[in-house]
Amino acid sequence: LAKGGKPITSWVGRITALGQVTRFRIPQLGLPGDITLGPDGNLWFTYTTYIGRCSPAGHITLYAIPQPRNPTSYPVRIAVGADHNLWFTEFGGSIGHISVRGEITHYQVSNVVPTWDIVAGPGDQMWFTTWYDSRVGRIDMHGKISYAVLPTTNSGPWGITAGPDKSIWTTATCINALVH
């Protein structure tokens, strides 16, 4: 709640090259997170226990992430996969994807290690970081998960991206390093 007990409203915003800001109100209170351009031309974003879609005209739809899942979980990052679905990580240790029609599939990765960032990699795989340990995970379009172990224990992989050489790069926050 804001000062005076009034609810805080959340927005998706658009900023033009000239600096003009337009805000589109999200119809439910919550915490917005990451945002990406979807294959359908809409903006997709993480939001408390939802994945949101915002059209260029500002029409917002929220899709509830279904149970069963860790009750303290929330979506963190979102990225487009080779299958044209939007893949997202959840702090509660899972990965999901949502089709542009709003159909959600959910994969439990860990009950103790949060998944954090996610990126499309070479071929048909998504790569993700598992924040509190020393592994970077990959999941194929069918939900098969495997891991690459980083060379330093407790390295804390955080951000992740695909490099120009098609390698996967990650930041390792606990050891102040870039790893690829």
C-alpha positions in Angstrom: 0.0 0.0 0.0 1.1 3.5 -0.7 1.3 6.3 1.8 -2.2 6.9 3.2 -3.3 3.3 2.7 -4.2 3.6 -1.0 -3.5 0.6 -3.1 -0.5 0.8 -5.5 -1.4 0.2 -9.1 0.9 -1.5 -11.5 1.4 -0.6 -15.1 3.0 -1.7 -18.4 4.6 1.4 -19.9 5.6 2.4 -23.4 8.2 5.1 -24.0 8.6 6.5 -27.5 12.0 7.6 -29.0 10.9 11.2 -28.2 10.4 10.2 -24.5 6.5 10.2 -24.5 5.3 7.8 -21.9 2.0 5.9 -22.1 0.9 3.7 -19.2 -1.5 0.7 -19.4 -3.0 -0.3 -16.1 -2.7 -3.9 -15.1 -6.2 -4.9 -13.8 -5.0 -6.6 -10.6 -2.6 -5.6 -7.9 0.7 -7.3 -8.1 4.4 -7.0 -8.9 5.5 -6.8 -12.5 8.8 -8.3 -13.5 10.5 -9.1 -16.8 9.0 -8.3 -20.2 9.7 -9.4 -23.8 8.3 -9.1 -27.2 6.3 -12.3 -28.2 6.1 -14.0 -31.5 2.6 -12.7 -31.9 3.6 -9.0 -31.7 2.3 -8.6 -28.1 4.4 -7.8 -25.0 4.5 -10.7 -22.5 5.5 -10.1 -18.9 5.9 -11.9 -15.5 3.5 -10.7 -12.8 3.1 -12.1 -9.2 1.5 -15.5 -10.0 0.6 -14.7 -13.6 2.0 -14.3 -17.0 0.6 -11.2 -18.7 0.1 -10.2 -22.3 -0.2 -6.6 -23.4 -1.3 -5.7 -26.9 0.3 -2.7 -28.7 -3.0 -0.9 -28.0 -2.7 -1.6 -24.3 -5.2 -4.4 -23.8 -3.9 -6.6 -20.9 -4.7 -10.2 -20.2 -3.5 -12.2 -17.2 -3.0 -15.9 -17.2 -2.8 -17.6 -13.8 0.0 -20.1 -13.5 -1.7 -23.4 -12.5 -1.1 -25.5 -9.4 0.6 -27.8 -8.4 3.6 -25.6 -7.8 5.6 -24.3 -4.9 3.1 -22.0 -3.1 5.9 -19.4 -2.5 6.9 -19.3 -6.1 6.6 -16.4 -8.5 7.6 -16.0 -12.2 10.8 -14.1 -12.7 12.1 -14.0 -16.3 10.5 -14.7 -19.7 11.9 -15.4 -23.2 10.7 -16.7 -26.6 11.7 -20.2 -27.5 12.3 -21.9 -30.9 8.8 -23.4 -30.6 7.3 -19.9 -30.5 6.1 -20.3 -26.9 7.1 -18.0 -24.1 9.3 -19.8 -21.6 9.5 -18.5 -18.0 11.4 -19.3 -14.8 9.9 -19.3 -11.4 11.7 -18.5 -8.1 10.2 -21.6 -6.6 12.4 -23.9 -8.7 10.4 -24.5 -11.9 10.2 -23.7 -15.6 7.1 -23.1 -17.6 6.0 -22.1 -21.1 2.8 -20.4 -22.3 1.5 -20.5 -25.9 0.3 -17.3 -27.5 -3.2 -18.8 -26.9 -2.6 -18.8 -23.1 -2.0 -22.5 -22.6 0.5 -23.1 -19.8 2.8 -26.2 -19.3 4.8 -26.4 -16.1 7.9 -28.4 -15.2 9.3 -28.7 -11.7 13.0 -28.4 -11.7 13.9 -28.3 -8.0 12.1 -28.0 -4.7 15.0 -26.1 -3.1 17.0 -24.2 -5.8 15.3 -21.2 -7.5 15.5 -20.9 -11.3 16.2 -17.3 -12.3 17.1 -16.2 -15.9 16.2 -17.9 -19.2 17.3 -17.6 -22.8 16.8 -19.4 -26.1 20.0 -21.3 -27.0 21.1 -23.0 -30.2 18.7 -25.6 -31.6 15.5 -26.2 -29.7 16.7 -25.7 -26.2 16.2 -23.1 -23.5 19.0 -22.4 -21.0 18.3 -21.2 -17.5 20.2 -20.3 -14.3 19.8 -22.0 -11.0 20.7 -19.2 -8.7 21.9 -20.8 -5.5 24.1 -23.5 -6.9 26.7 -24.0 -9.6 24.7 -25.3 -12.5 23.2 -23.9 -15.6 20.3 -25.9 -16.9 18.9 -26.6 -20.3 15.4 -27.8 -21.1 14.3 -29.0 -24.5 10.9 -28.3 -26.1 9.5 -31.5 -24.6 10.6 -30.8 -21.0 13.8 -32.9 -20.8 16.2 -31.2 -18.4 20.0 -31.5 -18.2 22.7 -29.5 -16.6 26.2 -28.1 -17.1 28.2 -27.7 -13.9 30.2 -24.5 -13.5 33.9 -24.9 -12.5 33.5 -23.2 -9.2 31.2 -24.4 -6.4 28.6 -22.0 -5.1 29.2 -19.6 -8.1 25.6 -18.3 -8.1 24.7 -18.2 -11.8 22.3 -15.3 -12.4 22.0 -13.7 -15.8 22.3 -15.7 -19.0 22.5 -15.0 -22.8 23.5 -16.6 -26.0 26.8 -15.2 -27.4 27.6 -14.5 -31.0 29.5 -17.8 -31.2 26.3 -19.7 -30.2 27.9 -20.4 -26.7 25.9 -19.7 -23.6 27.2 -17.1 -21.3 26.3 -16.5 -17.7 27.2 -14.2 -14.9 28.3 -15.9 -11.7 27.4 -13.4 -8.9 29.1 -15.2 -6.0 32.5 -15.3 -7.6 32.3 -12.0 -9.6 32.9 -13.7 -13.0 31.5 -14.3 -16.5 31.4 -18.0 -17.5 30.9 -19.5 -21.0 
